Amino acid sequence: MKCTNCNKGQYLKKKVPYNFLGEKIGIFDALVCDRCQEILFESDASDKIEEQVKKRGLVTTAATSCDSF
């Protein structure tokens, strides 16, 4: 698949470390551009990342709608 960032490279499947707020969350499957190193996490990896971030209590704020302003 052609890179959506640089439009020159190709995405390759790799294992990529993910850090959030300075904390190591884990290593996850991702697509990485062989030219610009753009990283895309597929939905399964994104779900796992979100699960780990929540499990560690790193996300504590609730989203609010525009109606509440």
HELIX and SHEET records of a PDB file:
HELIX    1   1 SER A   43  LYS A   55  1                                  13    
HELIX    2   2 CYS A   66  SER A   68  5                                   3    
SHEET    1   A 3 TYR A  11  PHE A  20  0                                        
SHEET    2   A 3 GLU A  23  CYS A  33 -1                                        
SHEET    3   A 3 ILE A  39  LEU A  40 -1                                        
END                                                                             
